Amino acid sequence: MRQKLFTVTDCFEIARRGTAIVGDRQANIPDFKIGNSIVLTLPEGQEIVTKVSDIELTTTISGRRLIIGVLIENFTKRDIPIGTEVFLSE
């Protein structure tokens, strides 16, 4: 069973690096790292499989919540709508 990592709350492109997807995740979700495969489930149900090319941002808020920014390759900001759910691939 796939484990949900976060839901996309923002998405932007970083020149020469790729597309960053940003979201909130709970502290009890397993860690993931560069090179892990992830599955993006778009709001309409389409699934996209990609890899984490970099982790840009991790912030603890009140010891409970993390904000994370993950770089992915081969997709643009237009490909990843807000509300997309991100899962660790099996």
Backbone as ProteinMPNN parsed JSONL, in Angstrom:
{"seq_chain_A": "MRQKLFTVTDCFEIARRGTAIVGDRQANIPDFKIGNSIVLTLPEGQEIVTKVSDIELTTTISGRRLIIGVLIENFTKRDIPIGTEVFLSE", "coords_chain_A": {"N_chain_A": [[0.838, -1.183, 0.0], [0.539, 2.182, -0.868], [2.089, 5.017, 0.669], [0.885, 8.094, 1.724], [2.466, 11.159, 1.236], [2.232, 14.001, 1.066], [-0.013, 16.735, 0.204], [-0.139, 18.745, -2.65], [0.337, 22.17, -2.305], [1.42, 24.317, -3.517], [3.203, 25.157, -6.5], [6.037, 25.556, -8.492], [8.505, 26.653, -10.902], [12.002, 26.142, -11.1], [14.656, 27.623, -12.557], [16.71, 25.778, -14.733], [16.726, 23.627, -13.0], [14.323, 22.278, -12.398], [10.917, 21.382, -11.579], [9.311, 22.476, -8.688], [7.4, 21.052, -6.177], [5.25, 21.81, -3.557], [4.157, 21.273, -0.216], [2.19, 20.481, 2.747], [3.002, 18.219, 5.301], [2.421, 15.646, 7.687], [4.296, 15.027, 10.662], [4.632, 12.313, 11.248], [4.82, 10.854, 8.922], [6.658, 8.641, 6.827], [10.141, 9.222, 6.105], [11.583, 10.302, 3.016], [13.813, 10.234, 0.191], [16.243, 11.71, -2.083], [16.014, 10.42, -5.316], [14.061, 8.531, -4.759], [11.121, 6.95, -6.0], [8.048, 8.513, -6.732], [4.482, 8.821, -6.682], [2.229, 10.851, -8.279], [-0.984, 11.836, -7.782], [-3.307, 13.294, -9.594], [-5.957, 15.757, -9.204], [-8.137, 14.975, -10.86], [-7.788, 12.276, -10.976], [-5.844, 11.05, -12.585], [-2.692, 9.386, -12.68], [0.744, 10.033, -12.156], [4.016, 8.948, -12.448], [7.111, 9.677, -11.048], [10.439, 10.799, -10.149], [12.131, 11.861, -7.172], [14.186, 14.546, -7.463], [15.503, 16.372, -5.944], [15.418, 17.691, -2.619], [14.078, 20.504, -1.463], [13.182, 22.034, 0.708], [12.529, 21.847, 4.084], [10.655, 22.312, 6.892], [9.951, 22.589, 10.282], [7.032, 23.194, 12.02], [5.88, 24.357, 14.952], [6.657, 21.96, 16.005], [5.047, 19.961, 14.955], [4.131, 19.976, 12.28], [5.28, 19.71, 8.946], [6.641, 21.549, 6.277], [7.265, 20.941, 2.979], [9.359, 21.003, 0.116], [9.748, 19.622, -2.981], [11.79, 18.712, -5.65], [11.052, 17.799, -8.951], [11.572, 16.125, -12.076], [11.058, 16.601, -15.635], [8.432, 17.544, -15.769], [6.174, 20.319, -15.869], [5.085, 23.334, -14.205], [2.454, 23.694, -15.038], [1.606, 21.095, -15.385], [1.116, 19.995, -12.898], [-1.399, 20.332, -10.844], [-2.656, 22.344, -8.072], [-3.621, 20.63, -5.157], [-2.983, 18.104, -5.955], [-2.144, 14.843, -4.933], [0.599, 13.365, -3.245], [2.404, 10.413, -3.228], [4.505, 7.92, -1.766], [6.087, 5.67, -3.828], [5.389, 2.192, -4.199]], "CA_chain_A": [[0.0, 0.0, 0.0], [1.314, 3.418, -0.95], [1.976, 5.922, 1.808], [0.739, 9.481, 1.314], [3.485, 12.032, 1.775], [1.643, 15.323, 1.243], [-0.85, 17.263, -0.863], [0.5, 19.928, -3.236], [-0.306, 23.455, -2.015], [2.031, 25.3, -4.41], [4.065, 24.546, -7.499], [6.744, 26.578, -9.254], [9.655, 26.157, -11.64], [13.307, 26.701, -10.769], [15.433, 27.585, -13.797], [17.78, 24.784, -14.882], [16.69, 22.606, -11.946], [13.123, 21.468, -12.48], [9.676, 21.876, -10.996], [9.196, 22.233, -7.251], [6.056, 20.891, -5.629], [5.319, 22.175, -2.145], [2.969, 20.891, 0.537], [2.27, 20.211, 4.178], [2.909, 16.802, 5.651], [2.486, 15.388, 9.111], [5.618, 14.569, 11.092], [4.711, 10.857, 11.383], [4.948, 10.236, 7.607], [8.043, 8.187, 6.647], [11.043, 10.065, 5.329], [11.944, 9.849, 1.681], [15.079, 10.864, -0.173], [16.533, 11.909, -3.497], [16.038, 9.166, -6.064], [12.848, 7.749, -4.523], [9.995, 7.095, -6.92], [6.812, 8.979, -6.124], [3.305, 8.816, -7.538], [1.415, 12.049, -8.144], [-2.365, 11.589, -8.174], [-3.927, 14.573, -9.91], [-7.328, 15.825, -8.695], [-9.091, 14.236, -11.694], [-7.535, 10.845, -10.825], [-4.694, 10.591, -13.357], [-1.485, 9.156, -11.887], [2.029, 10.295, -12.792], [5.138, 8.411, -11.676], [8.335, 10.438, -11.269], [11.431, 10.62, -9.092], [12.577, 13.031, -6.419], [15.533, 14.918, -7.903], [16.108, 17.123, -4.846], [14.508, 18.14, -1.578], [14.435, 21.908, -1.349], [12.721, 22.762, 1.88], [11.839, 21.137, 5.154], [10.508, 23.213, 8.018], [9.068, 22.13, 11.341], [6.213, 24.262, 12.568], [5.336, 23.976, 16.258], [7.009, 20.571, 16.28], [4.039, 19.023, 14.49], [3.855, 19.99, 10.861], [6.425, 19.988, 8.092], [6.408, 22.051, 4.937], [8.312, 20.324, 2.174], [9.444, 21.307, -1.302], [10.422, 18.518, -3.656], [12.028, 18.942, -7.075], [10.822, 16.676, -9.846], [12.014, 16.408, -13.427], [10.225, 16.25, -16.79], [7.079, 18.079, -15.673], [6.145, 21.755, -15.643], [4.097, 23.82, -13.243], [1.121, 23.48, -15.615], [1.272, 19.667, -15.323], [0.851, 19.571, -11.516], [-2.326, 21.288, -10.214], [-2.818, 22.395, -6.62], [-4.517, 19.547, -4.738], [-2.396, 16.816, -6.33], [-1.644, 14.092, -3.771], [1.92, 12.771, -3.497], [2.571, 9.16, -2.513], [5.734, 7.161, -1.947], [5.797, 4.511, -4.661], [5.591, 0.9, -3.502]], "C_chain_A": [[0.879, 1.241, 0.0], [1.055, 4.297, 0.264], [1.908, 7.355, 1.298], [1.781, 10.326, 2.02], [2.94, 13.429, 2.05], [0.718, 15.637, 0.08], [-0.22, 18.565, -1.344], [-0.331, 21.173, -2.93], [0.275, 24.583, -2.863], [2.959, 24.55, -5.36], [4.737, 25.67, -8.277], [7.965, 25.956, -9.92], [10.915, 26.89, -11.21], [14.18, 26.516, -12.007], [16.584, 26.593, -13.705], [17.78, 23.7, -13.807], [15.467, 21.72, -12.019], [11.931, 22.157, -11.844], [9.631, 21.506, -9.524], [7.729, 22.112, -6.89], [6.167, 21.057, -4.124], [4.044, 21.748, -1.454], [3.256, 20.712, 2.01], [2.225, 18.695, 4.375], [3.032, 16.652, 7.154], [3.836, 14.77, 9.461], [5.738, 13.048, 11.138], [4.788, 10.129, 10.042], [6.403, 9.822, 7.409], [8.864, 9.158, 5.807], [11.245, 9.46, 3.946], [13.162, 10.651, 1.265], [15.202, 11.023, -1.683], [16.651, 10.541, -4.171], [14.822, 8.29, -5.836], [11.825, 8.001, -5.623], [8.783, 7.561, -6.138], [5.708, 8.933, -7.166], [2.511, 10.075, -7.23], [0.02, 11.702, -8.645], [-3.049, 12.935, -8.34], [-5.38, 14.576, -9.433], [-8.352, 15.064, -9.538], [-8.835, 12.733, -11.708], [-6.37, 10.298, -11.627], [-3.484, 10.437, -12.449], [-0.242, 9.372, -12.736], [3.103, 9.719, -11.876], [6.376, 9.214, -12.051], [9.297, 10.152, -10.121], [11.741, 11.938, -8.425], [13.99, 13.345, -6.885], [16.263, 15.768, -6.858], [15.02, 17.456, -3.836], [14.951, 19.537, -1.213], [14.164, 22.512, 0.014], [12.093, 21.798, 2.865], [11.82, 22.053, 6.366], [9.557, 22.599, 9.035], [8.328, 23.332, 11.898], [5.576, 23.743, 13.848], [5.596, 22.507, 16.576], [6.043, 19.548, 15.722], [3.914, 18.919, 12.981], [5.121, 20.317, 10.076], [5.928, 20.562, 6.772], [7.57, 21.539, 4.102], [8.219, 20.789, 0.736], [10.29, 20.24, -1.963], [10.587, 18.873, -5.129], [11.779, 17.655, -7.847], [11.25, 17.098, -11.243], [10.937, 16.035, -14.436], [8.773, 16.688, -16.701], [7.173, 19.574, -15.416], [5.081, 22.09, -14.61], [2.67, 23.565, -13.747], [0.669, 22.026, -15.523], [0.773, 19.231, -13.946], [-0.088, 20.577, -10.845], [-2.281, 21.233, -8.683], [-3.852, 21.328, -6.241], [-4.047, 18.164, -5.145], [-1.861, 16.138, -5.068], [-0.37, 13.358, -4.165], [2.087, 11.549, -2.603], [3.959, 8.606, -2.761], [5.38, 5.916, -2.739], [6.117, 3.233, -3.897], [6.9, 0.279, -3.867]], "O_chain_A": [[1.838, 1.341, 0.765], [-0.047, 4.319, 0.814], [2.768, 7.786, 0.53], [1.964, 10.231, 3.234], [3.153, 13.983, 3.129], [0.669, 14.901, -0.906], [0.187, 19.396, -0.532], [-1.52, 21.24, -3.24], [-0.294, 25.673, -2.928], [3.434, 23.455, -5.057], [4.078, 26.631, -8.675], [8.403, 24.868, -9.545], [10.901, 28.1, -10.985], [14.414, 25.391, -12.449], [17.332, 26.573, -12.727], [18.736, 22.93, -13.712], [15.554, 20.526, -11.733], [11.944, 23.365, -11.606], [9.883, 20.359, -9.157], [6.915, 22.962, -7.251], [7.071, 20.509, -3.494], [2.961, 21.846, -2.032], [4.4, 20.782, 2.459], [1.488, 17.99, 3.686], [3.686, 17.462, 7.812], [4.439, 14.073, 8.645], [6.853, 12.531, 11.073], [4.817, 8.899, 10.021], [7.304, 10.573, 7.784], [8.342, 9.825, 4.914], [11.092, 8.254, 3.749], [13.509, 11.639, 1.912], [14.372, 10.533, -2.45], [17.304, 9.632, -3.657], [14.562, 7.387, -6.632], [11.683, 9.122, -6.113], [8.513, 7.083, -5.036], [5.961, 8.998, -8.369], [2.162, 10.339, -6.08], [-0.146, 11.316, -9.802], [-3.336, 13.628, -7.363], [-5.976, 13.511, -9.273], [-9.335, 14.558, -8.997], [-9.561, 11.987, -12.365], [-5.938, 9.173, -11.375], [-3.268, 11.252, -11.552], [-0.182, 8.947, -13.889], [3.101, 9.972, -10.671], [6.66, 9.41, -13.233], [8.997, 9.356, -9.231], [11.628, 13.001, -9.035], [14.894, 12.524, -6.731], [17.489, 15.873, -6.883], [13.837, 17.494, -4.175], [16.058, 19.74, -0.715], [14.873, 23.43, 0.427], [11.214, 21.016, 2.502], [12.869, 22.515, 6.813], [8.473, 22.14, 8.675], [8.93, 24.36, 12.207], [4.81, 22.78, 13.812], [4.845, 21.885, 17.328], [6.203, 18.358, 15.992], [3.612, 17.842, 12.467], [5.938, 21.124, 10.518], [4.92, 20.113, 6.224], [8.73, 21.692, 4.485], [7.123, 20.95, 0.198], [11.42, 19.987, -1.547], [9.629, 19.288, -5.781], [12.227, 16.576, -7.459], [11.287, 18.288, -11.557], [10.026, 15.262, -14.138], [7.953, 16.234, -17.5], [8.139, 20.045, -14.815], [4.289, 21.24, -14.203], [1.781, 23.254, -12.955], [-0.53, 21.751, -15.577], [0.086, 18.217, -13.83], [0.384, 21.586, -10.321], [-1.919, 20.217, -8.088], [-4.849, 21.154, -6.943], [-4.632, 17.161, -4.736], [-1.21, 16.774, -4.24], [-0.264, 12.806, -5.26], [1.933, 11.63, -1.385], [4.528, 8.795, -3.836], [4.467, 5.181, -2.363], [7.011, 3.209, -3.052], [7.229, -0.801, -3.377]]}, "name": "protein", "num_of_chains": 1, "seq": "MRQKLFTVTDCFEIARRGTAIVGDRQANIPDFKIGNSIVLTLPEGQEIVTKVSDIELTTTISGRRLIIGVLIENFTKRDIPIGTEVFLSE"}
